[in-house]
Amino acid sequence: MFLVTGATGGIGRRVVRSLRERGMPVRAFVRLLSRYSELEHRGAEIFIGDLQVDRDIQKACQGVQYIVSAHGSDGNAFALDYHANIELIDRAKEQKVQHFVFISVLGADRGYEDAPVFKAKRAVEKYLQASGINYTILRPAGLASNLLPLAERFRQTGLYLLVGDGKNRTSIVSTDDLAQIIVNSFMLPEARNRTFSVGGGEILQRQDVPHILGRIFNIEPIIINPPLLAVDGFRTVTGLFNPSLQKALGTFRTLLDNEFFCTREEITQLEEIYHLKMENLESFLRRYLAI
Ligand SMILES: NC(=O)c1ccc[n+]([C@@H]2O[C@H](COP(=O)([O-])OP(=O)(O)OC[C@H]3O[C@@H](n4cnc5c(N)ncnc54)[C@H](OP(=O)(O)O)[C@@H]3O)[C@@H](O)[C@H]2O)c1
């Protein structure tokens, strides 16, 4: 039995689909109010719970041999990115789980002090590596599926908001390729007890994205490019009445202020180990936008 956390998220739902297409038994950890009917139709066992409740994690892990941790946090990095994963690893150990795939983030090992999600991911990576459980840690760059709602807005308005330095490099990864990599991590001995950076088939500058969208929709993009100082100002004001949101925004600022791309060598290694060709962003968007 595979347990997938974040099963309704961008990555998690694709992992559930892929496992079910291969006929694997899957338990999807979902919240009561999530949109999980697609997972149920695909034959996943639905486990309703909250990853902030240790007892739910303990129950969800019963009888499981494989775990994919693919949940996100929306602000509460300590409870979800850190504590829920530590709890999952501890329960996995009790259950003698055979393999644990953890979705980290590109740059988790760079020591960003002001980014709670990065710090939590790094602490979990170390805990998992020391746990004695077989693992694969995947550190993706930005996910292409995040851009789909933005693309729809762009189609209607031609506007694209690009905060900070547009020249920063990124290797946005096809969320479908990432899901395949996750699932194959359980099958391939070369993926066992390894940590991989995961990026798309090309290195882009952030400012390339509106031009790709412009090409797809045949629209000249109108790029609105506020400086990073705008985020800093917003954080300062937020801190006056919501200090925890101010801290959470540190992760967002870190993402905007730094480069997150994989080297050509890293992509080649990934393609060789996982026997696939990483898709580029334009191809991913055209597939989903049917253009
Ligand atoms: N998005 C990116 O660009 C990116 C890049 C690098 C790494 N990552 C990492 O990849 C992972 C997945 O990202 P994603 O973009 O696929 O996530 P996502 O679409 O934001 O989905 C987050 C998932 O976590 C679930 N979740 C949140 N709080 C929960 C709770 N208290 N109990 C149970 N489930 C809860 C959500 O359930 P609901 O449906 O109920 O909200 C949802 O299924 C995350 O760990 C993220 O840090 C993402």
The ligand as a MOL file (V3000), in Angstrom:
LIG
                    3D

  0  0  0     0  0            999 V3000
M  V30 BEGIN CTAB
M  V30 COUNTS 48 52 0 0 0
M  V30 BEGIN ATOM
M  V30 1 N 4.7210 24.4720 -5.9980 0
M  V30 2 C 6.0170 24.5610 -6.2650 0
M  V30 3 O 6.4710 25.3100 -7.1460 0
M  V30 4 C 7.0000 23.7240 -5.4800 0
M  V30 5 C 8.3590 23.8040 -5.7560 0
M  V30 6 C 9.2500 23.0090 -5.0170 0
M  V30 7 C 8.7710 22.1770 -4.0330 0
M  V30 8 N 7.4350 22.1230 -3.7820 0 CHG=1
M  V30 9 C 6.9470 21.2340 -2.7160 0
M  V30 10 O 6.1470 20.2340 -3.2960 0
M  V30 11 C 5.1250 19.8280 -2.3890 0
M  V30 12 C 3.7720 19.8680 -3.0820 0
M  V30 13 O 3.5900 21.0900 -3.7120 0
M  V30 14 P 2.2530 21.3700 -4.5500 0
M  V30 15 O 2.4580 22.6370 -5.2740 0
M  V30 16 O 1.8350 20.1280 -5.2530 0 CHG=-1
M  V30 17 O 1.2580 21.6210 -3.3320 0
M  V30 18 P -0.2090 22.2110 -3.3860 0
M  V30 19 O -0.7950 22.0720 -4.7430 0
M  V30 20 O -0.1640 23.5510 -2.7350 0
M  V30 21 O -0.9730 21.2000 -2.4280 0
M  V30 22 C -0.7200 21.1380 -1.0690 0
M  V30 23 C -1.3720 19.8650 -0.5590 0
M  V30 24 O -1.1500 19.7540 0.8590 0
M  V30 25 C -2.4070 19.4820 1.4650 0
M  V30 26 N -2.4630 19.9820 2.8380 0
M  V30 27 C -2.1690 21.2230 3.2710 0
M  V30 28 N -2.3980 21.3050 4.6090 0
M  V30 29 C -2.8460 20.0800 4.9980 0
M  V30 30 C -3.2550 19.5330 6.2290 0
M  V30 31 N -3.2390 20.2670 7.3710 0
M  V30 32 N -3.6810 18.2460 6.2810 0
M  V30 33 C -3.7030 17.4870 5.1390 0
M  V30 34 N -3.3220 17.9520 3.9310 0
M  V30 35 C -2.9110 19.2350 3.8570 0
M  V30 36 C -3.4120 20.2180 0.5900 0
M  V30 37 O -4.7080 19.7450 0.8410 0
M  V30 38 P -6.0210 20.6280 0.4750 0
M  V30 39 O -6.4270 20.1910 -0.9130 0
M  V30 40 O -6.9910 20.2280 1.4990 0
M  V30 41 O -5.6370 22.0670 0.5530 0
M  V30 42 C -2.8880 19.8420 -0.7880 0
M  V30 43 O -3.2610 18.5350 -1.1350 0
M  V30 44 C 5.2270 20.7560 -1.1960 0
M  V30 45 O 5.9280 20.0980 -0.1870 0
M  V30 46 C 6.0410 21.9240 -1.7190 0
M  V30 47 O 6.8140 22.5310 -0.6900 0
M  V30 48 C 6.5210 22.8560 -4.4840 0
M  V30 END ATOM
M  V30 BEGIN BOND
M  V30 1 1 1 2
M  V30 2 2 2 3
M  V30 3 1 2 4
M  V30 4 1 4 5
M  V30 5 2 4 48
M  V30 6 2 5 6
M  V30 7 1 6 7
M  V30 8 2 7 8
M  V30 9 1 8 9
M  V30 10 1 8 48
M  V30 11 1 9 10
M  V30 12 1 9 46
M  V30 13 1 10 11
M  V30 14 1 11 12
M  V30 15 1 11 44
M  V30 16 1 12 13
M  V30 17 1 13 14
M  V30 18 2 14 15
M  V30 19 1 14 16
M  V30 20 1 14 17
M  V30 21 1 17 18
M  V30 22 2 18 19
M  V30 23 1 18 20
M  V30 24 1 18 21
M  V30 25 1 21 22
M  V30 26 1 22 23
M  V30 27 1 23 24
M  V30 28 1 23 42
M  V30 29 1 24 25
M  V30 30 1 25 26
M  V30 31 1 25 36
M  V30 32 1 26 27
M  V30 33 1 26 35
M  V30 34 2 27 28
M  V30 35 1 28 29
M  V30 36 1 29 30
M  V30 37 2 29 35
M  V30 38 1 30 31
M  V30 39 2 30 32
M  V30 40 1 32 33
M  V30 41 2 33 34
M  V30 42 1 34 35
M  V30 43 1 36 37
M  V30 44 1 36 42
M  V30 45 1 37 38
M  V30 46 2 38 39
M  V30 47 1 38 40
M  V30 48 1 38 41
M  V30 49 1 42 43
M  V30 50 1 44 45
M  V30 51 1 44 46
M  V30 52 1 46 47
M  V30 END BOND
M  V30 END CTAB
M  END
